[in-house]
Amino acid sequence: MAVACRKTEISAAGNSGPRDRGARWYVVRVKPRKEAYLERQLALFGGIDTYCPLMKTPKKHLRKYQRQFEPVFPGYVFVRFEPRT
């Protein structure tokens, strides 16, 4: 069983990113199979890191087994940002 990850690090131009400002990690619950959609939407905001670990699993398709990447935690995405006060 192989494990991969989908991680995006987005920061605004001229900004050092949330890592240097004391940002914290949060868990966001989403509908299953919508993890990638959430990551794309959060990428539009900038300054937000997302992490979604993926696992390569065999799936049967047309009498053949194919390996596909699926989230290790379906329905959850880890998000890092600094909340506004």
C-alpha positions as CSV (number, residue, x, y, z in Angstrom):
1,M,0.0,0.0,0.0
2,A,1.6,3.2,-1.1
3,V,0.8,6.6,0.5
4,A,1.1,9.9,-1.3
5,C,0.0,13.4,-0.5
6,R,-1.6,16.3,-2.2
7,K,-0.3,19.5,-0.6
8,T,-0.6,23.0,-1.8
9,E,1.2,25.9,-0.4
10,I,-0.2,29.2,-1.6
11,S,0.9,32.6,-0.4
12,A,0.2,36.1,-1.6
13,A,2.9,37.9,-3.6
14,G,5.4,39.5,-1.4
15,N,4.2,37.5,1.6
16,S,6.2,34.9,3.4
17,G,3.2,32.6,3.9
18,P,1.3,31.5,6.9
19,R,4.2,29.4,8.3
20,D,6.0,32.5,9.5
21,R,3.1,34.3,11.0
22,G,2.1,31.6,13.6
23,A,-0.6,30.0,11.6
24,R,-2.2,26.8,13.0
25,W,-3.5,23.6,11.4
26,Y,-7.3,23.0,11.3
27,V,-9.3,20.0,10.1
28,V,-12.1,20.9,7.7
29,R,-14.9,18.3,7.1
30,V,-16.3,18.2,3.5
31,K,-18.5,15.9,1.6
32,P,-16.7,12.7,0.5
33,R,-14.9,12.9,-2.8
34,K,-15.0,16.8,-2.6
35,E,-11.5,17.2,-1.1
36,A,-9.9,18.3,-4.3
37,Y,-12.7,20.8,-5.0
38,L,-12.1,22.4,-1.6
39,E,-8.4,22.7,-2.2
40,R,-9.0,24.4,-5.5
41,Q,-11.5,26.8,-3.9
42,L,-9.1,27.7,-1.0
43,A,-6.3,28.3,-3.5
44,L,-8.2,31.3,-4.8
45,F,-7.9,33.0,-1.4
46,G,-4.1,32.8,-1.1
47,G,-2.2,32.5,2.1
48,I,-3.7,29.1,2.9
49,D,-1.9,25.8,3.0
50,T,-3.9,22.6,2.4
51,Y,-2.9,19.0,3.0
52,C,-4.8,15.8,2.0
53,P,-2.8,12.6,2.3
54,L,-3.6,10.1,-0.4
55,M,-3.4,6.3,-0.5
56,K,-3.0,4.1,-3.6
57,T,-5.7,1.4,-3.5
58,P,-6.7,-1.2,-6.1
59,K,-10.2,-0.7,-7.6
60,K,-12.0,-3.1,-9.9
61,H,-13.0,-1.5,-13.2
62,L,-14.1,-3.4,-16.3
63,R,-12.9,-6.8,-14.9
64,K,-9.4,-5.3,-14.3
65,Y,-7.9,-4.0,-11.1
66,Q,-6.5,-0.5,-11.4
67,R,-4.6,1.4,-8.7
68,Q,-6.2,4.7,-7.8
69,F,-5.3,7.4,-5.3
70,E,-7.9,7.9,-2.6
71,P,-7.8,10.1,0.5
72,V,-6.5,8.4,3.7
73,F,-9.2,10.4,5.6
74,P,-12.2,10.6,3.3
75,G,-14.2,13.8,3.8
76,Y,-11.4,15.6,5.7
77,V,-8.8,18.2,4.6
78,F,-6.1,19.7,6.8
79,V,-5.9,23.5,6.4
80,R,-3.3,25.9,7.7
81,F,-4.0,29.6,8.1
82,E,-4.0,32.4,10.6
83,P,-7.5,33.3,11.7
84,R,-8.4,36.9,11.8
85,T,-9.3,38.4,15.1
